Amino acid sequence: MDFLKKFFSSSGSKSRAKERLQIVLIHDRADISPEMLDNLRQDMIAVITRYMDIDTSKIEMDFDRADRSVAFVANIPVIRIKRGVAAAREGERG
């Protein structure tokens, strides 16, 4: 019996299956539809592009699990900071 377990299961496939299951559970816990995730993505891009030039083709957004909580994780490549926008906003406040 041990032979069959070793033959049919590998630690690599176990860890991949566990990771996939965790991703499914994270999305279920977050209870967010694909449409809502796309809307969130578009809103974040709109806000961030007011302050920075970003590479929208390489943006990665997903949910991650940490202990018993869920985190929204975004990897957004920044090309350049728009310095004039920040300075103009500071001038409006003063």
C-alpha positions in Angstrom: 0.0 0.0 0.0 2.8 2.4 0.8 4.2 1.8 -2.6 1.0 2.9 -4.3 0.9 6.1 -2.1 4.4 7.0 -3.2 3.7 6.1 -6.8 0.5 8.1 -7.2 1.2 11.0 -5.0 4.1 13.4 -5.2 4.7 16.3 -2.8 4.8 18.7 -5.8 1.3 17.8 -7.0 0.0 17.8 -3.4 1.3 21.4 -2.9 -0.1 22.5 -6.2 -3.5 21.1 -5.4 -3.4 22.6 -2.0 -2.5 26.0 -3.5 -5.4 25.8 -6.0 -7.8 24.9 -3.3 -6.7 27.8 -1.2 -7.2 30.2 -4.1 -10.7 28.9 -4.6 -11.5 29.3 -0.9 -10.0 32.8 -0.9 -12.3 33.9 -3.7 -15.3 32.2 -2.1 -14.5 34.0 1.3 -14.0 37.3 -0.5 -17.4 36.8 -2.2 -16.4 38.9 -5.1 -17.7 38.4 -8.6 -15.4 38.6 -11.7 -17.3 41.7 -12.7 -16.8 43.4 -9.4 -13.1 42.5 -9.5 -12.8 44.0 -13.0 -14.6 47.2 -11.8 -12.2 47.4 -8.8 -9.3 47.0 -11.2 -10.6 49.8 -13.5 -11.2 52.1 -10.5 -7.8 51.6 -9.1 -6.1 52.2 -12.4 -8.1 55.4 -12.9 -7.0 56.7 -9.5 -3.4 55.6 -9.7 -2.9 57.1 -13.2 -3.7 60.5 -11.9 -0.5 60.4 -9.9 1.7 58.0 -11.9 2.3 56.5 -15.3 1.9 52.8 -15.0 2.3 49.8 -17.2 -1.3 48.5 -17.4 -0.3 45.4 -19.4 1.6 44.0 -16.5 -0.8 44.7 -13.6 -1.5 41.8 -11.3 -4.4 41.9 -8.8 -5.6 39.0 -6.7 -6.6 37.9 -3.3 -4.2 36.4 -0.8 -4.7 34.5 2.4 -2.9 35.4 5.6 -3.8 33.3 8.6 -7.6 33.7 8.8 -7.9 36.9 6.8 -8.0 37.8 3.2 -5.9 40.5 1.6 -6.3 42.2 -1.8 -2.8 42.3 -3.4 -1.9 44.4 -6.3 1.3 44.5 -8.3 1.3 47.7 -10.4 4.5 48.5 -12.3 5.2 52.2 -12.0 6.9 53.9 -15.0 7.1 57.4 -13.6 5.7 59.6 -10.8 3.8 62.7 -12.0 5.5 65.3 -9.8 3.4 68.2 -11.2 0.1 66.7 -10.0 1.3 66.3 -6.4 2.7 69.8 -6.4 -0.5 71.3 -7.8 -2.6 69.5 -5.1 -0.4 70.8 -2.4 -0.9 74.3 -3.8 -4.7 73.9 -3.7 -4.6 73.0 0.0 -2.4 75.9 1.1 
